[in-house]
């Protein structure tokens, strides 16, 4: 399942996984992973993420793609997107409730998501048409991001990837099966929290076109030995210029000019 090439010693991978699992279990943030078990390459980071997923034993229902805009890549110190798993128990319908007892400082991102109708197995290189043919529907969505580090997203790309890409929850709206003719790059979005517009943006902020974010993921995971599975949701990166931050009692609404609304409630 892991990538090709040199990776951290298994003992250090296990140490990092144990700390990240412990932070979740105790609801206590880490300042950072200790230097000896802190990933310093993307390969190390995915090895820790793989170990974390194996340890948590939660059913995976899809993937998130992060750092799909130049601004996000600059903030995290990377020049390409990254991936994290989404768990089935954290995939909610619109107006879904997320408990602050499970969160630290949740960020809210307005995203375009896809649901797959066919597998995209590992071991292949996929072109745009092949990936598009595997899509069953396109959805308006909210991704909730959160980290187990006191510095939040400033922990940097490798620690964020190790921490399952900072994924915390996914709220998905009704799907559109006849999606190919939608001008995805120009979809206009708005993030509204408690009636106040926090940020705006367009679909092009997700890797130029959300479909291209999915193509990147399909090929990255194929190369890493995972592949994507029919029924998976893939959320493709923030369309808004700024992240919104939520607290208990907040209602966040993602408004899409062509796709409708999605609502997340923080309890």
N, C-alpha and C positions, 0 to 999 in steps of 0.2 A: 504493500500500500504506500510505502514511503517513496520519496524521490531518489533519483540516482545521484551518487556522489558521496563525499565524506560528510558525516554528520556527527553531532555530539555523542559522546560516550553514553551508553544506555543508562548508566547510573545517574548521570546529570539530567537526562531526559526525565527519568522517574522522579528525581528530586523536584524538578520544575512542575511536573504534573501534580505531585502531592501537595505542593504549595497552592496551586491554582484550585485544586479540588477543595482544599481546606478553607480557602478564602470564600468559596461558594457556601460550604457547609456552615461556617461560623458567621457568615455575613460580616466579614472583617477584611478591609482592603490591605493589600501589600504596598509598601513603598515602591518596591521593584523586585524582580527576581534577583537573587544573589548573583554576583558576578560569575561564579563558577558554573551556574546552571542557567545563565541568561543567554538566549539564542543570539548569535551574531551574524547569521545568514538566514535567508528565506528558507533554505532546506532544513536548518535546525528548527526554525519556528514551526514549520509544518510537522516535523517529527513530534514536537511537544503537543501541538494541536491534535495530532492523531492519537497520541497517548491519552490526552484528556478525554477525547470522545470515547475511546475504548473503556476508560475507567468509569465515566458517567453512566454508560449503558442505557442511554436514552435513544429512542428510535428517531432516526434522521428523516426529515420530511422535505429537505431541500437545501439550498445554498444561498448565501448572500455574497455579493461582490462589492468590495469597498475600494476606495481611492480611485474612482473612475473619472474624477475631474483633476485638472492640473492643480487647482488650489488645494485639494485634499492630498494629492501626492506630495506637494511641497511641504505641507504641514507635517506629514508623517515621514518625510525623508525617503521617498521611493519614486521610481519612475515607471511603475506599472501597477495595475490593480492587485488585489489579494482576495482570497476566498475564506469563508467560514461556513460551518454547518448551521442549519436551522432545524430545531427539534420539533417533532409533531405536536408535542404538548404546548409549545409556544406559538403555534400557528393559529391565529384567532380570526373569526369573521369580524366584519366592521361593527363598531361599537363594543369591541372586545375590551375586557378589563385587565389591567396589569397591576399587580400589587407592589406597592413600594417596599413591602417587606422583603421582596426578592431583588430589589434594585438599589443602586447607590446614587448615581447622578445621571438619570436616563436622558439621552439625546433622542430627538425625534427627527426622522428623515422621510421626506416625501419621495416615493420611488415608483417606478414602473416594474411590474413583475410578470413573469411568464409561468405557465404551468405546462409541463411536458406531457405529450401524449404517446411518445415513443422513447425508448432507451437511446442513449448516446454512449455506447460502451467504450471502455479504455482501449488503447492500442491503435486508434485511428487519428488521422488529421482531418478535421471537419471544415468544409467551406460554409459560407453564409447560407447558401440554399439548403444544404443538408441540415443545418441547425434549425432554420426556419421551418423545414418540413416536420421536425420533431415537436414543434410547439402546438399545443391544443388550444390555448387561450392566453390572452393578455389581460392584465389586471391592474387597477389602481391599488396602491399599497402604502403602508407606513412600516418602516423598519425602526425598531427601538434599539439604540446602541448603548452600551454601558461597559465599563471595564472594572477589573478587580485591582486596579492600581490607583494610588492616591493622586498621581499626576494625570490620570485620565488618558486621553488620546496622546498627550505629550510623552507618554512612555515610549513612543516610537514604533515603527512598523514591525519589527521582529517580535517585541513583547506583545503587541496587539494581535498579531497573527497567532502567536502561541496561545493567547487567551480567547481562542475561537473567533478571532476577527472582531472582537467587541460586540458580538451579537447578543441581544437580550430578548427580543420578541418581534413578532411579525403579525401585522393586522392587514387582512386582504379583502378587497371589495369584489363585486361581481365581475366575472370574466367576459371577455368579448372573443368569440370564436372567429369572426370575420375581421381580423385585425391587420392584415397585410397592407391595406390601403391607407391605414392611419399614418399621418405624417408624425412619426414618433419623436423626431428631433425637435419639432416645433410645439409639442404639447406644452401648454402653459400651466404652471402649477403654483399653488399658494399653500403655505403652512400657517394655520390659524390656531392659536392657543387661547382659550377662554374669550373668544370673540375678537382677539387682536391679531392682525396680520404680522407674523414674525419674519417671514422671508418669502421670496418668490423665485421662480426660475423656469427652466424649460427642459424638455427631455434630452436635449443635446448635452447637458451637463453630465449625463451618464454615458461617458465614453464616445460622445458624438451621436450615438444612436443606442438606445437600450438593447437592441438586438445584437449590436457588436459587443456589448458587455457579456451577453450570453455566449456568443461565439468564442470570446476569450476564455470564459470559464470552461466550456466544453473541451477546448483543446488543452488548457492547463491541467484539468483534472484527468483527461485522457493520458497525458504524458506522465502524470503522477500515479496512475494506476487505479483510479477510482471509477471514472465514468459517471454519467448522469442517468437517472432512472425515471421511467414513465411514472407520472404522478408527482414528481418533484416540483416544488415551487422554486423559482430562482428570482431573487430580487436584485436589481441591476445597478444600484448606486443612487446616491442622492441627486435629485433634480434641482433642489433649491440652492441658492447661493450661500445660505447660512444654516447652521444647525439650530434647532429649537431645543430648549431644556424644559423638562417637565418636573412637577412636584405633586404630592398627594392632593387630590381633588381637582386636578387639571383635566380639561377635555381638549384634546388635540384633533384638529380636522385637517386632512389633506384634501385640497380641492383641485380637481383637474378639469380643464375646460372641455375636454372631449370624453373623459372617462367617468365623470361623476365624483362622488365624495367617499372618503374613508374616515372613520372616527375611532380614536383610541382614548380610553378613560383610565386615568391613573388613580387608584384607590389607596 
